Amino acid sequence: MKRLIPLCLALLVVLFIVAPVHAYLGGFEQADGYVFASTGYYNPPAFDNWVDVVDYNAGQWVPNAGGGPLPVEIPVNSGLWSYNSQAGSFYATQALRATWMGPAPLYSATTPAAQAASVATYVIGNHFNGRFGTTALAMRDAVSAGPLSYDYKLDSFDYGGTTPSTVTSGTVKTNFYFQPNPPDNITAVVQNSNGTVSIVSPEKFYMSFTDSTGNIGFQWGYAHDNTVIWRAGSTGSWNYTSIVADCTNYIGNNPNNNYDGVTAYLNLSTQTFQLDYFDVSANLTTTIAAAGTSLGATMIDQTHLGWWLDDNLTSGIGGKNFFDDFSFNVPTSSPEPASLAVLGLGGLALIARRRRHG
């Protein structure tokens, strides 16, 4: 039994080491770990106004998202939200951002020079104009600074307590709602596979469903005219649907109910997917990618969501695109690492008991 004690202690240490840091998308409320502005939350306030999700522990700081009672600044891209584009977090390039805000906390963008260099390009949670009057995630690229490219690493709170990387078979269901800004007349010339060309509205936003190795199984999004698009993988032509997404209402009516919905089914066992689309104005759900559609790349799990926006518009509510009410359903998977540690302790205890009675 004396030999068992050190082993048990070692396994307890492993238990605490592998316990995941929780984060959450949810509805992007304060209760989900998101803030809109620094005032009243940071001490001292380090930001002039809004707070980008890459600059603090977004989705991690409230008790129901596995964190503490207050948000804290973190080095950019050290949380579960990160950005890999030049534009992002209020600046047109990463170099400008480092110049005026620095690479790590405490950030300071309150000087006139820092404010003059900033641009309206960001991703902010807990933003007004959420679905049914709640708050939402606002994504804005209202200057010609190039596209935004952000990444969110899914965590166990998103998956109801299951670590996403442990779900390697069965079907993962992802559901969310969105509201783009109004359409525009930007077009692009596309070369078709048969040698002809078409004039289409290019992609404005797309979301990438990605695994822990970086493989992108499929993408969903919408074009500059708000036509809903999708494709398997991350290259090649988009599939343009006949659906035009409902958008932020800019003629005086309440925009909060203009949220269409998307449901994605990723079958990791068959390496296929399905996309369903809910049109709120028609109260109609349509399958836009049939069940059994092959992934464009093999996915061993679903651990990341990529967010890409190339807009340069200020129409609607300041050119903002909104996302709200994420939910995930996952199949029963292998035990969590913490559970495995507990099972290991139980197994050692059983061995010790058998030795005592042997």
MARLUMVEX-240187 format. One record per residue: x, y, z of N, C-alpha, C in turn. Coordinates in steps of 0.05 Angstrom, whole numbers, always signed. Layout:
REM MARLUMVEX-240187
{{X Y Z} {X Y Z} {X Y Z}};
...
This chain:
REM MARLUMVEX-240187
{{+17 -24 +0} {+0 +0 +0} {+17 +25 +0}};
{{+41 +24 +13} {+59 +47 +14} {+68 +54 -14}};
{{+72 +33 -31} {+79 +39 -59} {+57 +52 -74}};
{{+33 +47 -67} {+9 +57 -81} {+6 +87 -77}};
{{+13 +97 -53} {+8 +125 -47} {+22 +144 -66}};
{{+49 +140 -72} {+62 +158 -91} {+49 +156 -119}};
{{+41 +132 -127} {+28 +130 -153} {+2 +145 -154}};
{{-14 +143 -132} {-39 +158 -131} {-34 +188 -132}};
{{-14 +197 -118} {-8 +226 -118} {+0 +235 -146}};
{{+16 +218 -159} {+25 +225 -186} {+1 +227 -205}};
{{-18 +208 -202} {-41 +209 -219} {-59 +233 -213}};
{{-60 +241 -188} {-75 +265 -181} {-62 +290 -193}};
{{-36 +291 -194} {-22 +313 -208} {-29 +313 -237}};
{{-29 +289 -250} {-37 +288 -278} {-66 +297 -281}};
{{-83 +290 -263} {-111 +298 -264} {-114 +328 -266}};
{{-98 +343 -250} {-100 +372 -250} {-86 +384 -274}};
{{-66 +371 -284} {-51 +382 -307} {-68 +380 -332}};
{{-81 +357 -336} {-96 +353 -361} {-124 +365 -360}};
{{-133 +374 -337} {-160 +386 -336} {-160 +411 -355}};
{{-179 +412 -374} {-178 +433 -395} {-185 +460 -384}};
{{-175 +481 -397} {-183 +509 -392} {-208 +513 -408}};
{{-230 +519 -395} {-255 +521 -408} {-259 +548 -422}};
{{-274 +548 -444} {-282 +572 -457} {-309 +567 -470}};
{{-321 +589 -481} {-349 +587 -489} {-356 +607 -511}};
{{-370 +598 -531} {-382 +616 -550} {-410 +624 -541}};
{{-428 +605 -541} {-455 +611 -530} {-468 +634 -545}};
{{-479 +653 -530} {-493 +676 -541} {-477 +702 -539}};
{{-451 +699 -531} {-433 +722 -529} {-443 +743 -509}};
{{-457 +734 -488} {-466 +751 -467} {-443 +754 -446}};
{{-447 +772 -427} {-428 +773 -405} {-427 +747 -390}};
{{-451 +734 -388} {-452 +708 -374} {-436 +686 -389}};
{{-430 +692 -415} {-414 +673 -431} {-384 +681 -431}};
{{-377 +703 -417} {-350 +711 -415} {-341 +731 -435}};
{{-359 +749 -444} {-352 +769 -464} {-359 +797 -453}};
{{-342 +816 -461} {-347 +844 -453} {-347 +861 -478}};
{{-360 +884 -476} {-362 +903 -498} {-341 +925 -496}};
{{-338 +936 -472} {-320 +958 -468} {-304 +954 -442}};
{{-282 +968 -440} {-265 +965 -417} {-276 +977 -391}};
{{-291 +999 -394} {-300 +1014 -371} {-317 +997 -352}};
{{-309 +996 -327} {-323 +980 -308} {-314 +952 -305}};
{{-296 +943 -322} {-287 +915 -320} {-257 +914 -315}};
{{-241 +930 -329} {-212 +929 -326} {-204 +950 -305}};
{{-184 +943 -290} {-174 +962 -269} {-143 +962 -271}};
{{-130 +983 -282} {-144 +1006 -293} {-154 +1001 -321}};
{{-173 +1016 -331} {-182 +1013 -359} {-158 +1018 -378}};
{{-153 +1000 -396} {-130 +1002 -414} {-139 +1009 -442}};
{{-164 +1005 -449} {-174 +1010 -476} {-190 +1035 -476}};
{{-190 +1048 -500} {-206 +1072 -503} {-236 +1066 -502}};
{{-244 +1044 -515} {-273 +1038 -516} {-277 +1008 -519}};
{{-280 +997 -543} {-287 +970 -546} {-262 +951 -543}};
{{-268 +926 -538} {-246 +907 -532} {-248 +883 -551}};
{{-228 +879 -567} {-227 +857 -586} {-223 +831 -571}};
{{-234 +809 -582} {-233 +783 -568} {-205 +771 -565}};
{{-186 +781 -581} {-159 +770 -579} {-143 +783 -557}};
{{-154 +804 -545} {-138 +820 -525} {-144 +813 -496}};
{{-164 +796 -491} {-170 +788 -464} {-180 +759 -464}};
{{-185 +748 -441} {-193 +720 -439} {-223 +716 -446}};
{{-229 +723 -471} {-256 +722 -481} {-268 +694 -479}};
{{-291 +691 -467} {-304 +666 -465} {-293 +648 -443}};
{{-276 +659 -425} {-263 +643 -405} {-265 +654 -377}};
{{-277 +677 -373} {-272 +690 -347} {-296 +689 -327}};
{{-318 +679 -335} {-340 +677 -316} {-342 +648 -305}};
{{-353 +644 -282} {-354 +617 -271} {-367 +596 -289}};
{{-388 +603 -304} {-400 +583 -321} {-384 +578 -347}};
{{-362 +593 -351} {-344 +587 -373} {-317 +578 -362}};
{{-316 +570 -337} {-291 +558 -326} {-270 +578 -317}};
{{-277 +604 -314} {-257 +623 -307} {-264 +638 -281}};
{{-250 +660 -277} {-254 +676 -253} {-276 +696 -256}};
{{-278 +714 -236} {-300 +733 -236} {-297 +757 -255}};
{{-272 +762 -265} {-268 +786 -281} {-251 +779 -306}};
{{-255 +794 -328} {-237 +790 -351} {-210 +802 -345}};
{{-190 +791 -358} {-163 +801 -355} {-150 +803 -382}};
{{-133 +823 -385} {-118 +826 -410} {-98 +803 -412}};
{{-93 +794 -437} {-73 +773 -442} {-57 +781 -466}};
{{-33 +771 -470} {-19 +776 -495} {-36 +768 -519}};
{{-35 +784 -539} {-52 +778 -563} {-46 +750 -573}};
{{-68 +736 -580} {-68 +709 -591} {-59 +688 -571}};
{{-59 +693 -545} {-52 +673 -526} {-76 +660 -514}};
{{-100 +669 -521} {-125 +656 -512} {-135 +637 -532}};
{{-161 +631 -530} {-173 +613 -550} {-182 +628 -575}};
{{-184 +654 -574} {-188 +671 -597} {-161 +680 -607}};
{{-156 +680 -633} {-132 +690 -645} {-138 +701 -673}};
{{-119 +718 -682} {-122 +727 -710} {-96 +723 -725}};
{{-98 +717 -751} {-74 +712 -767} {-72 +729 -791}};
{{-90 +749 -793} {-90 +768 -816} {-73 +792 -808}};
{{-66 +809 -828} {-53 +834 -822} {-73 +852 -807}};
{{-97 +855 -818} {-117 +871 -805} {-129 +856 -781}};
{{-136 +871 -760} {-149 +859 -737} {-144 +874 -712}};
{{-163 +873 -693} {-161 +886 -667} {-154 +915 -670}};
{{-170 +929 -688} {-170 +958 -690} {-147 +970 -707}};
{{-130 +953 -719} {-108 +964 -735} {-106 +949 -761}};
{{-96 +964 -782} {-95 +953 -809} {-73 +933 -812}};
{{-52 +934 -796} {-30 +914 -797} {-22 +906 -769}};
{{-10 +883 -766} {+0 +874 -740} {+22 +892 -731}};
{{+38 +903 -749} {+60 +921 -741} {+49 +947 -729}};
{{+28 +958 -741} {+16 +982 -729} {+4 +976 -702}};
{{-8 +953 -699} {-19 +946 -673} {+2 +944 -652}};
{{+25 +931 -659} {+46 +928 -640} {+58 +955 -633}};
{{+59 +973 -652} {+70 +1000 -648} {+54 +1015 -628}};
{{+27 +1015 -631} {+10 +1032 -615} {-1 +1019 -590}};
{{-2 +992 -589} {-14 +979 -566} {+6 +960 -552}};
{{+27 +953 -566} {+47 +935 -554} {+39 +906 -557}};
{{+57 +888 -554} {+52 +859 -558} {+39 +845 -534}};
{{+37 +859 -511} {+26 +846 -487} {+14 +866 -469}};
{{-3 +857 -450} {-15 +876 -431} {+6 +889 -414}};
{{+0 +912 -402} {-25 +926 -405} {-24 +942 -432}};
{{-46 +940 -447} {-48 +954 -472} {-56 +983 -467}};
{{-49 +1000 -485} {-57 +1028 -483} {-61 +1040 -510}};
{{-86 +1045 -517} {-93 +1058 -542} {-108 +1084 -538}};
{{-102 +1097 -516} {-117 +1121 -508} {-104 +1146 -517}};
{{-80 +1146 -527} {-66 +1170 -536} {-79 +1179 -563}};
{{-78 +1205 -569} {-88 +1215 -594} {-75 +1202 -618}};
{{-49 +1197 -617} {-35 +1184 -639} {-45 +1155 -644}};
{{-49 +1140 -622} {-59 +1113 -624} {-87 +1112 -635}};
{{-103 +1131 -626} {-131 +1132 -636} {-131 +1140 -666}};
{{-114 +1158 -674} {-113 +1166 -702} {-104 +1144 -720}};
{{-88 +1125 -710} {-78 +1103 -726} {-97 +1080 -727}};
{{-117 +1079 -710} {-136 +1057 -708} {-156 +1058 -731}};
{{-168 +1035 -736} {-188 +1032 -758} {-211 +1015 -747}};
{{-233 +1017 -761} {-257 +1002 -753} {-256 +973 -763}};
{{-238 +958 -753} {-235 +930 -760} {-231 +913 -735}};
{{-250 +896 -728} {-248 +883 -702} {-268 +860 -700}};
{{-266 +845 -678} {-286 +825 -671} {-292 +830 -641}};
{{-317 +835 -634} {-325 +843 -607} {-349 +826 -598}};
{{-347 +815 -574} {-370 +801 -562} {-386 +820 -545}};
{{-409 +810 -535} {-427 +826 -518} {-435 +852 -531}};
{{-439 +851 -558} {-446 +875 -573} {-477 +876 -575}};
{{-487 +900 -575} {-516 +904 -578} {-525 +893 -605}};
{{-552 +890 -609} {-564 +880 -633} {-563 +850 -636}};
{{-564 +837 -613} {-565 +807 -613} {-592 +797 -621}};
{{-594 +772 -624} {-619 +759 -632} {-640 +762 -610}};
{{-664 +771 -617} {-686 +776 -598} {-678 +795 -576}};
{{-662 +815 -583} {-655 +836 -563} {-632 +830 -545}};
{{-619 +807 -549} {-596 +801 -532} {-571 +813 -544}};
{{-547 +805 -535} {-522 +814 -547} {-511 +792 -565}};
{{-491 +800 -582} {-481 +782 -602} {-451 +787 -606}};
{{-439 +771 -624} {-412 +776 -633} {-414 +794 -657}};
{{-400 +817 -657} {-399 +835 -680} {-373 +834 -694}};
{{-373 +830 -720} {-349 +828 -736} {-350 +851 -757}};
{{-330 +868 -757} {-330 +892 -774} {-303 +895 -789}};
{{-306 +900 -815} {-282 +905 -831} {-289 +929 -850}};
{{-292 +952 -837} {-303 +975 -851} {-282 +993 -864}};
{{-258 +984 -868} {-238 +1000 -882} {-223 +982 -901}};
{{-210 +994 -920} {-195 +978 -940} {-168 +968 -929}};
{{-170 +953 -908} {-145 +944 -895} {-140 +914 -901}};
{{-156 +903 -919} {-153 +875 -924} {-172 +858 -907}};
{{-175 +833 -912} {-194 +816 -897} {-185 +811 -869}};
{{-205 +805 -852} {-200 +795 -825} {-199 +765 -826}};
{{-181 +752 -812} {-180 +723 -810} {-175 +716 -781}};
{{-196 +706 -767} {-195 +699 -739} {-199 +669 -735}};
{{-191 +659 -712} {-195 +631 -706} {-205 +628 -677}};
{{-224 +610 -673} {-233 +604 -646} {-228 +574 -641}};
{{-214 +568 -619} {-209 +540 -612} {-231 +530 -593}};
{{-247 +511 -603} {-269 +501 -587} {-259 +488 -562}};
{{-275 +490 -541} {-267 +479 -515} {-289 +462 -503}};
{{-284 +450 -480} {-302 +431 -468} {-329 +444 -460}};
{{-329 +470 -454} {-354 +483 -448} {-372 +485 -473}};
{{-360 +488 -496} {-376 +488 -521} {-388 +461 -526}};
{{-373 +440 -518} {-382 +412 -523} {-396 +400 -499}};
{{-406 +416 -481} {-421 +406 -458} {-405 +389 -439}};
{{-379 +395 -436} {-362 +381 -418} {-343 +361 -431}};
{{-346 +356 -456} {-328 +338 -471} {-306 +353 -485}};
{{-282 +345 -482} {-260 +357 -497} {-262 +352 -526}};
{{-264 +373 -543} {-269 +368 -572} {-250 +349 -586}};
{{-225 +349 -579} {-205 +331 -592} {-210 +302 -586}};
{{-227 +295 -566} {-232 +267 -560} {-256 +257 -576}};
{{-270 +274 -590} {-293 +266 -607} {-282 +260 -635}};
{{-277 +235 -641} {-264 +228 -667} {-282 +210 -684}};
{{-307 +205 -675} {-325 +189 -691} {-353 +199 -685}};
{{-372 +190 -701} {-400 +199 -698} {-404 +226 -710}};
{{-427 +238 -704} {-435 +264 -717} {-434 +286 -697}};
{{-420 +308 -704} {-420 +333 -689} {-439 +352 -702}};
{{-458 +362 -686} {-478 +381 -696} {-472 +409 -686}};
{{-469 +428 -704} {-464 +456 -697} {-487 +473 -707}};
{{-498 +489 -689} {-520 +506 -696} {-514 +535 -687}};
{{-520 +554 -704} {-517 +582 -697} {-534 +600 -714}};
{{-535 +626 -707} {-551 +645 -722} {-534 +669 -730}};
{{-541 +682 -751} {-525 +704 -761} {-542 +725 -775}};
{{-530 +749 -777} {-543 +772 -790} {-522 +789 -804}};
{{-520 +787 -831} {-500 +803 -845} {-509 +833 -847}};
{{-489 +849 -854} {-497 +877 -861} {-510 +877 -889}};
{{-521 +899 -898} {-535 +899 -924} {-517 +891 -947}};
{{-529 +881 -969} {-514 +873 -992} {-502 +896 -1007}};
{{-482 +890 -1025} {-470 +911 -1042} {-468 +900 -1070}};
{{-457 +915 -1088} {-456 +907 -1117} {-428 +900 -1126}};
{{-411 +892 -1107} {-384 +883 -1114} {-386 +857 -1130}};
{{-371 +855 -1152} {-371 +831 -1168} {-343 +822 -1175}};
{{-340 +798 -1184} {-314 +787 -1192} {-319 +768 -1216}};
{{-298 +765 -1233} {-299 +747 -1256} {-287 +720 -1247}};
{{-302 +699 -1252} {-293 +672 -1243} {-290 +654 -1268}};
{{-268 +640 -1269} {-263 +620 -1290} {-277 +594 -1283}};
{{-295 +585 -1301} {-310 +560 -1296} {-293 +536 -1306}};
{{-300 +513 -1296} {-285 +489 -1303} {-287 +482 -1333}};
{{-309 +491 -1346} {-312 +485 -1375} {-299 +507 -1393}};
{{-284 +525 -1381} {-270 +545 -1396} {-284 +572 -1399}};
{{-310 +572 -1392} {-325 +597 -1393} {-320 +614 -1368}};
{{-329 +638 -1369} {-326 +656 -1346} {-354 +665 -1337}};
{{-356 +671 -1311} {-381 +681 -1299} {-374 +705 -1282}};
{{-393 +723 -1281} {-391 +746 -1263} {-408 +741 -1239}};
{{-395 +739 -1216} {-409 +732 -1191} {-402 +752 -1169}};
{{-418 +751 -1149} {-411 +766 -1124} {-391 +750 -1108}};
{{-368 +760 -1102} {-348 +744 -1088} {-355 +741 -1059}};
{{-341 +723 -1045} {-346 +718 -1017} {-341 +743 -1000}};
{{-360 +747 -982} {-356 +769 -962} {-348 +757 -935}};
{{-361 +735 -927} {-355 +722 -902} {-356 +692 -907}};
{{-337 +677 -893} {-340 +649 -892} {-329 +638 -866}};
{{-340 +616 -857} {-332 +602 -833} {-320 +575 -841}};
{{-297 +568 -830} {-284 +543 -836} {-286 +523 -813}};
{{-294 +499 -819} {-297 +478 -799} {-271 +462 -801}};
{{-255 +463 -779} {-227 +455 -780} {-221 +435 -758}};
{{-202 +417 -763} {-194 +398 -742} {-168 +407 -728}};
{{-159 +391 -710} {-135 +398 -694} {-109 +397 -710}};
{{-109 +386 -734} {-85 +386 -751} {-86 +408 -771}};
{{-107 +424 -771} {-110 +446 -791} {-125 +439 -816}};
{{-134 +414 -819} {-150 +407 -842} {-178 +420 -841}};
{{-186 +431 -864} {-212 +444 -866} {-230 +425 -882}};
{{-251 +415 -868} {-269 +397 -881} {-289 +410 -900}};
{{-299 +433 -891} {-318 +448 -908} {-320 +477 -898}};
{{-332 +493 -915} {-336 +521 -908} {-364 +530 -915}};
{{-375 +548 -900} {-401 +560 -905} {-398 +590 -903}};
{{-413 +605 -919} {-411 +634 -917} {-432 +648 -934}};
{{-426 +673 -941} {-444 +688 -958} {-428 +708 -974}};
{{-438 +715 -998} {-424 +732 -1016} {-431 +762 -1010}};
{{-419 +780 -1026} {-424 +808 -1021} {-453 +816 -1026}};
{{-467 +801 -1042} {-496 +807 -1045} {-513 +791 -1025}};
{{-500 +779 -1006} {-512 +763 -984} {-524 +736 -994}};
{{-517 +728 -1018} {-524 +701 -1027} {-509 +680 -1010}};
{{-522 +660 -1000} {-510 +640 -983} {-494 +621 -1001}};
{{-469 +615 -992} {-451 +598 -1007} {-438 +577 -989}};
{{-427 +556 -1001} {-413 +535 -986} {-395 +520 -1005}};
{{-376 +505 -994} {-360 +488 -1010} {-346 +467 -992}};
{{-340 +444 -1003} {-324 +424 -989} {-295 +433 -990}};
{{-280 +429 -968} {-253 +438 -967} {-250 +468 -966}};
{{-227 +478 -974} {-222 +507 -972} {-212 +519 -998}};
{{-214 +504 -1020} {-206 +514 -1046} {-227 +508 -1067}};
{{-224 +519 -1090} {-243 +513 -1112} {-267 +532 -1111}};
{{-285 +527 -1129} {-308 +544 -1133} {-328 +541 -1110}};
{{-342 +562 -1104} {-363 +562 -1085} {-389 +551 -1098}};
{{-405 +538 -1082} {-432 +531 -1090} {-451 +554 -1082}};
{{-462 +568 -1101} {-480 +590 -1096} {-509 +579 -1094}};
{{-522 +585 -1072} {-550 +577 -1069} {-569 +598 -1079}};
{{-594 +593 -1079} {-614 +613 -1086} {-623 +630 -1063}};
{{-611 +626 -1040} {-619 +639 -1015} {-603 +665 -1011}};
{{-617 +686 -1005} {-605 +711 -997} {-610 +716 -968}};
{{-589 +718 -952} {-592 +720 -923} {-606 +746 -915}};
{{-624 +743 -895} {-635 +767 -883} {-613 +784 -870}};
{{-616 +810 -871} {-593 +827 -862} {-603 +847 -841}};
{{-584 +862 -831} {-591 +884 -812} {-610 +903 -826}};
{{-631 +909 -812} {-652 +926 -823} {-644 +955 -820}};
{{-641 +969 -841} {-632 +997 -840} {-653 +1017 -849}};
{{-678 +1009 -849} {-700 +1027 -857} {-718 +1034 -834}};
{{-710 +1028 -810} {-725 +1037 -787} {-739 +1016 -771}};
{{-742 +992 -781} {-755 +970 -766} {-735 +957 -748}};
{{-746 +942 -728} {-729 +928 -709} {-713 +906 -723}};
{{-686 +908 -722} {-670 +888 -737} {-665 +863 -721}};
{{-672 +862 -696} {-662 +840 -678} {-673 +813 -686}};
{{-695 +811 -700} {-706 +785 -707} {-697 +776 -734}};
{{-681 +792 -749} {-672 +784 -775} {-648 +766 -774}};
{{-649 +745 -760} {-627 +726 -757} {-635 +700 -770}};
{{-621 +693 -792} {-623 +666 -804} {-606 +647 -788}};
{{-610 +621 -792} {-595 +601 -777} {-581 +581 -795}};
{{-560 +569 -785} {-545 +549 -799} {-541 +525 -781}};
{{-546 +501 -791} {-540 +476 -776} {-522 +459 -793}};
{{-498 +452 -782} {-479 +436 -796} {-476 +409 -782}};
{{-477 +387 -798} {-474 +361 -787} {-448 +349 -798}};
{{-428 +345 -781} {-403 +333 -790} {-402 +304 -780}};
{{-401 +286 -799} {-400 +257 -793} {-371 +249 -795}};
{{-358 +246 -772} {-330 +239 -771} {-325 +209 -778}};
{{-345 +193 -775} {-343 +164 -782} {-342 +160 -812}};
{{-359 +175 -827} {-361 +171 -856} {-347 +193 -871}};
{{-336 +213 -857} {-322 +236 -869} {-340 +250 -890}};
{{-364 +256 -880} {-384 +270 -896} {-396 +292 -879}};
{{-412 +309 -892} {-426 +331 -877} {-452 +337 -891}};
{{-468 +353 -876} {-494 +363 -886} {-497 +391 -875}};
{{-509 +409 -891} {-515 +436 -883} {-544 +442 -887}};
{{-557 +451 -865} {-585 +460 -866} {-586 +490 -861}};
{{-604 +504 -874} {-606 +533 -871} {-635 +541 -864}};
{{-637 +557 -843} {-663 +567 -833} {-666 +596 -842}};
{{-686 +601 -859} {-693 +628 -868} {-715 +639 -850}};
{{-708 +658 -833} {-727 +668 -813} {-750 +682 -826}};
{{-746 +697 -848} {-768 +711 -860} {-789 +693 -872}};
{{-780 +670 -882} {-799 +650 -893} {-806 +628 -873}};
{{-793 +628 -850} {-797 +608 -830} {-794 +580 -842}};
{{-772 +577 -857} {-768 +552 -873} {-739 +543 -870}};
{{-736 +516 -866} {-710 +504 -865} {-705 +488 -890}};
{{-682 +493 -903} {-675 +480 -928} {-647 +467 -926}};
{{-645 +443 -937} {-619 +430 -938} {-604 +440 -962}};
{{-581 +453 -958} {-566 +464 -980} {-542 +447 -988}};
{{-533 +430 -970} {-513 +410 -976} {-524 +383 -965}};
{{-529 +365 -983} {-543 +341 -976} {-527 +323 -957}};
{{-541 +308 -941} {-527 +288 -924} {-510 +270 -941}};
{{-486 +264 -932} {-468 +247 -947} {-450 +262 -965}};
{{-450 +288 -965} {-431 +304 -981} {-403 +299 -970}};
{{-385 +292 -987} {-357 +286 -978} {-342 +311 -969}};
{{-327 +308 -948} {-310 +329 -939} {-288 +335 -960}};
{{-279 +360 -960} {-257 +366 -978} {-230 +358 -968}};
{{-228 +352 -942} {-203 +343 -929} {-211 +326 -905}};
{{-195 +306 -899} {-201 +288 -877} {-200 +304 -850}};
{{-220 +300 -834} {-221 +313 -807} {-221 +291 -786}};
{{-202 +294 -767} {-201 +274 -746} {-218 +283 -722}};
{{-226 +308 -722} {-243 +319 -701} {-253 +346 -711}};
{{-268 +360 -694} {-276 +388 -700} {-268 +405 -676}};
{{-245 +419 -678} {-235 +433 -655} {-232 +463 -660}};
{{-235 +472 -685} {-232 +501 -691} {-254 +510 -710}};
{{-261 +536 -706} {-278 +550 -725} {-263 +574 -735}};
{{-259 +576 -762} {-246 +599 -773} {-266 +620 -783}};
{{-259 +645 -779} {-277 +668 -786} {-262 +686 -805}};
{{-273 +690 -829} {-260 +707 -849} {-280 +727 -860}};
{{-272 +752 -861} {-290 +774 -870} {-274 +794 -887}};
{{-284 +800 -911} {-272 +820 -928} {-294 +838 -937}};
{{-298 +861 -924} {-322 +876 -927} {-318 +905 -938}};
{{-305 +922 -922} {-300 +949 -929} {-326 +965 -934}};
{{-346 +959 -917} {-371 +973 -919} {-379 +985 -892}};
{{-395 +1006 -893} {-405 +1018 -868} {-436 +1019 -867}};
{{-449 +1005 -886} {-478 +1005 -887} {-490 +988 -864}};
{{-516 +990 -861} {-529 +975 -839} {-521 +988 -812}};
{{-515 +971 -793} {-507 +981 -766} {-476 +983 -767}};
{{-466 +1004 -780} {-438 +1009 -781} {-422 +988 -795}};
{{-434 +974 -814} {-419 +953 -829} {-414 +928 -813}};
{{-429 +924 -792} {-424 +901 -774} {-439 +876 -783}};
{{-426 +853 -781} {-439 +827 -785} {-441 +813 -758}};
{{-464 +803 -752} {-470 +793 -725} {-473 +762 -725}};
{{-464 +749 -703} {-467 +721 -699} {-476 +716 -670}};
{{-494 +696 -667} {-506 +693 -641} {-515 +664 -636}};
{{-518 +657 -611} {-531 +632 -601} {-519 +607 -614}};
{{-493 +602 -608} {-481 +577 -617} {-488 +554 -598}};
{{-492 +531 -609} {-496 +507 -593} {-484 +483 -608}};
{{-475 +463 -593} {-462 +440 -604} {-474 +415 -591}};
{{-478 +394 -608} {-486 +368 -598} {-466 +348 -608}};
{{-455 +332 -590} {-434 +313 -597} {-441 +285 -588}};
{{-431 +265 -602} {-437 +238 -593} {-421 +231 -568}};
{{-430 +210 -555} {-414 +200 -532} {-387 +191 -541}};
{{-367 +201 -528} {-339 +195 -537} {-324 +181 -515}};
{{-298 +179 -520} {-280 +167 -500} {-280 +183 -474}};
{{-273 +171 -452} {-273 +186 -427} {-254 +209 -428}};
{{-261 +231 -414} {-243 +254 -412} {-217 +246 -399}};
{{-195 +260 -405} {-169 +254 -391} {-172 +253 -361}};
{{-188 +272 -350} {-192 +272 -321} {-206 +247 -312}};
{{-226 +238 -328} {-240 +214 -321} {-222 +190 -322}};
{{-204 +190 -342} {-185 +168 -344} {-167 +167 -320}};
{{-159 +190 -310} {-142 +191 -286} {-156 +179 -262}};
{{-182 +186 -260} {-198 +175 -238} {-200 +145 -240}};
{{-205 +135 -265} {-206 +107 -270} {-180 +94 -263}};
{{-158 +107 -269} {-131 +97 -263} {-128 +93 -233}};
{{-137 +113 -218} {-135 +111 -188} {-151 +88 -178}};
{{-175 +84 -190} {-192 +62 -181} {-179 +35 -187}};
{{-166 +34 -212} {-153 +9 -219} {-130 +3 -201}};
{{-114 +23 -193} {-92 +18 -175} {-102 +9 -147}};
{{-124 +22 -139} {-135 +14 -113} {-144 -15 -113}};
{{-156 -23 -136} {-165 -51 -139} {-141 -70 -138}};
{{-119 -62 -152} {-96 -80 -152} {-85 -83 -124}};
{{-84 -60 -109} {-73 -61 -82} {-90 -79 -64}};
{{-117 -77 -68} {-135 -93 -52} {-130 -123 -58}};
{{-127 -129 -84} {-122 -158 -90} {-96 -168 -79}};
{{-76 -150 -78} {-50 -159 -67} {-52 -164 -37}};
{{-69 -147 -23} {-71 -150 +5} {-85 -177 +12}};
{{-104 -184 -6} {-119 -209 -1} {-107 -233 -16}};
{{-85 -229 -29} {-73 -251 -45} {-58 -271 -27}};
